[in-house]
Every structure is written in structure tokens, then in C-alpha cells.
């Protein structure tokens, strides 16, 4: 998924989380991303990230609610990607 601006990320993540949409959550990551979840699960790549989120949203986080608040985005530098 491509976001128009970096500060769209928190809201997009919260919306996907609220919808329990593991695929939409995974699409927010780079195709070759590595992800370590709050429960200690490790996933490599979007497919594994989606699988991990699906399991956690059906289990440990089935009743969890994510609310966004104030966010602040700062550039990491001109060489960051």
C-alpha cells in the first residue's frame, strides 16, 4: 500500500487494526520487511506478516482496540529510505 504522506501511517494502521484486516496491516510494510510483534512473533516478508497479524488478531489481540492520538513525524535524514 502506498500512502500519500508519512503521517497517514498511524491512521491507516489503526483503521486496519480496527477492521482486523491482517492483509491491510501487512501491506503497510515493505515487501521484504522483518516484523517482531508485541507477543514475540517474528515474521519475514508481507505474507508472513499478514499470517502473524491474522493469528494475533484472532487470539491475543481479539478484543484489543487501537486509538491514535497526536503524532509527530520527523525526517530521519536525506539518506533515509
C-alpha positions as CSV (number, residue, x, y, z in Angstrom):
1,X,0.0,0.0,0.0
2,X,1.3,3.4,-0.8
3,X,0.3,6.3,1.5
4,X,0.2,9.9,0.2
5,X,2.1,11.2,3.2
6,X,4.1,9.5,6.0
7,X,1.8,11.0,8.6
8,X,-1.1,8.9,7.1
9,X,0.5,5.8,8.5
10,X,-0.8,5.9,12.1
11,X,-4.4,6.3,11.0
12,X,-4.1,3.7,8.2
13,X,-2.6,1.2,10.8
14,X,-5.4,2.0,13.3
15,X,-8.1,1.6,10.7
16,X,-6.7,-1.8,9.5
17,X,-6.3,-2.9,13.1
18,X,-9.9,-2.0,14.0
19,X,-11.2,-3.9,11.0
20,X,-9.0,-6.9,12.0
21,X,-7.6,-6.8,8.4
22,X,-4.3,-8.6,8.6
23,X,-3.6,-8.2,4.9
24,X,-4.1,-4.4,5.0
25,X,-1.8,-4.2,8.0
26,X,0.9,-6.3,6.2
27,X,0.5,-4.1,3.1
28,X,1.8,-1.1,5.2
29,X,5.2,-2.9,5.4
30,X,7.9,-3.1,2.7
31,X,7.7,-6.3,0.7
32,X,10.9,-7.6,2.4
33,X,10.2,-6.2,5.9
34,X,11.0,-8.1,9.1
35,X,8.5,-7.7,11.9
36,X,8.7,-8.6,15.6
37,X,5.3,-8.5,17.3
38,X,4.5,-7.5,20.8
39,X,4.0,-11.2,21.6
40,X,7.4,-12.1,20.3
41,X,6.3,-13.5,17.0
42,X,8.8,-13.0,14.1
43,X,7.7,-12.6,10.5
44,X,9.8,-12.0,7.4
45,X,8.0,-10.5,4.3
46,X,4.4,-9.4,3.8
47,X,2.9,-12.9,3.6
48,X,4.4,-14.0,6.9
49,X,3.5,-10.6,8.5
50,X,-0.1,-11.0,7.4
51,X,-0.2,-14.5,8.8
52,X,1.2,-13.3,12.1
53,X,-1.3,-10.5,12.4
54,X,-4.2,-12.8,11.5
55,X,-3.2,-15.2,14.3
56,X,-2.7,-12.4,16.8
57,X,-5.9,-10.5,15.9
58,X,-7.9,-13.8,16.3
59,X,-6.1,-14.6,19.6
60,X,-4.1,-12.4,21.9
61,X,-5.5,-9.1,20.4
62,X,-9.0,-10.3,19.6
63,X,-10.6,-7.7,21.9
64,X,-7.8,-5.0,21.7
65,X,-8.6,-1.6,20.5
66,X,-6.1,0.8,19.0
67,X,-6.7,4.6,19.2
68,X,-4.4,7.1,17.5
69,X,-3.6,10.3,19.2
70,X,-1.2,13.1,18.5
71,X,1.6,12.0,16.2
72,X,4.9,13.7,15.2
73,X,6.8,12.8,12.1
74,X,10.5,13.9,11.8
75,X,12.7,13.1,8.8
76,X,15.4,10.6,9.6
77,X,17.7,12.4,7.2
78,X,18.2,12.9,3.5
79,X,19.7,9.4,3.0
80,X,16.9,7.5,4.8
81,X,14.7,5.3,2.8
